[in-house]
């Protein structure tokens, strides 16, 4: 739903229904370079050209070019995930609580964009629990998991209240695929 809301908001500024989705994807695809640069600089501080090379390789990657030129949600999803990873790397590297909150909120935005990001919530929370030492690790892991789960939980509760099934969209898509390609 986040991608659809951004496309709707962008359509007020660019009233071209056939191009506005591509414009949002292009902006998200270009914006992904910023967190990728920050993440690469943090991971490879002794290699000054590493961020430039990573961003250049990313810009030339065929899948990224496709994501950034279609009206689908992949470019926004990649932006949110890369930004969440960059913020998480900062949080763990500097023990920065604000960066941890930023990472969790960026990940919940990724979850609001694409379902495949939902699995990253327990993976990242588990990684935090195993990376940090002392009492901070469980506090941070639980806080991260709770904040990053805001959208998925709200989405499932809303589907349950409105439709009687917390995973209604996934079940609807599964039913559509079964009907589209029946096994005979």
SVG drawing of the C-alpha trace seen along z (x, -y; Angstrom):
<svg xmlns="http://www.w3.org/2000/svg" viewBox="-15 -19 57 52">
<polyline fill="none" stroke="black" stroke-width="0.4" points="0.0,0.0 2.9,-2.5 3.8,-2.4 0.2,-3.0 0.0,-6.0 3.2,-7.5 2.0,-7.0 -1.3,-8.7 0.5,-11.6 2.9,-12.0 0.0,-12.0 -1.1,-15.4 2.3,-16.8 2.6,-14.9 -0.9,-14.2 0.2,-11.6 -1.3,-8.2 0.9,-6.2 4.2,-7.8 3.7,-8.7 4.5,-5.2 7.7,-5.1 8.6,-8.5 8.2,-7.3 10.3,-4.2 13.0,-6.3 13.2,-8.7 13.4,-5.7 16.0,-4.0 18.2,-7.0 17.7,-7.7 19.0,-4.2 22.5,-5.3 22.6,-7.5 22.1,-4.8 24.2,-2.4 27.1,-4.9 26.8,-5.3 26.6,-1.6 29.6,-0.8 31.7,-3.6 30.9,-2.2 31.8,1.4 34.9,0.6 36.5,-2.5 40.0,-1.6 39.0,-1.5 38.1,-5.1 36.8,-4.3 34.5,-1.4 31.4,-3.5 31.8,-4.9 32.4,-1.5 29.5,0.0 27.1,-2.8 28.4,-2.5 27.9,1.3 24.5,0.8 23.6,-1.8 24.7,0.6 23.0,3.7 20.3,4.8 17.7,5.7 18.1,2.2 17.6,0.6 14.4,2.6 13.2,1.8 13.8,-1.9 12.0,-2.1 8.8,-0.1 5.8,-1.3 6.0,1.5 7.0,1.4 10.5,3.0 12.5,-0.2 10.8,-1.6 11.2,1.7 14.9,1.9 15.4,-1.7 13.7,-1.0 15.6,2.2 19.0,0.7 18.3,-2.4 17.3,-0.1 20.5,1.9 22.6,-1.2 20.9,-2.6 21.2,0.8 24.9,0.9 25.3,-2.6 23.3,-1.6 25.3,1.5 28.7,-0.2 28.2,-3.2 25.6,-1.8 23.2,-4.6 19.7,-4.1 18.3,-6.7 19.8,-4.9 18.2,-1.6 14.8,-3.3 15.4,-4.7 16.3,-1.3 13.2,0.3 10.9,-2.4 12.5,-2.1 12.0,1.7 8.4,1.3 8.1,-1.0 9.7,1.8 7.0,4.1 4.4,1.6 5.7,1.7 6.3,5.5 5.4,8.6 8.8,10.2 10.3,7.6 8.3,9.1 10.7,12.0 13.5,9.5 12.0,8.4 12.8,11.6 16.1,12.0 17.3,8.5 16.0,8.8 17.8,12.1 20.9,10.6 20.8,7.8 20.3,10.3 23.4,12.3 25.6,9.3 25.3,7.2 26.5,8.3 25.1,7.8 21.6,6.6 21.4,4.2 21.1,6.9 17.7,8.2 16.3,4.8 17.4,3.6 16.3,6.8 12.8,6.7 12.5,2.9 13.6,3.3 11.3,6.2 8.3,4.3 9.0,1.2 9.7,3.0 6.5,5.0 4.2,2.0 2.9,2.2 2.6,6.0 0.7,6.2 -1.6,3.3 -2.2,4.8 -3.0,8.2 -5.3,6.9 -7.1,4.7 -7.6,7.7 -8.8,9.8 -11.3,7.2 -12.6,6.3 -12.3,9.7 -12.0,12.3 -8.6,13.4 -5.3,11.8 -3.6,13.0 -6.5,12.3 -4.3,10.7 -1.9,13.6 -4.8,16.1 -6.6,14.1 -3.4,14.1 -2.9,17.8 -6.5,18.5 -6.0,16.3 -2.9,18.2 -4.5,21.6 -7.5,20.5 -5.1,19.0 -3.1,22.1 -5.1,25.2 -3.5,28.5 -5.1,30.9"/>
</svg>
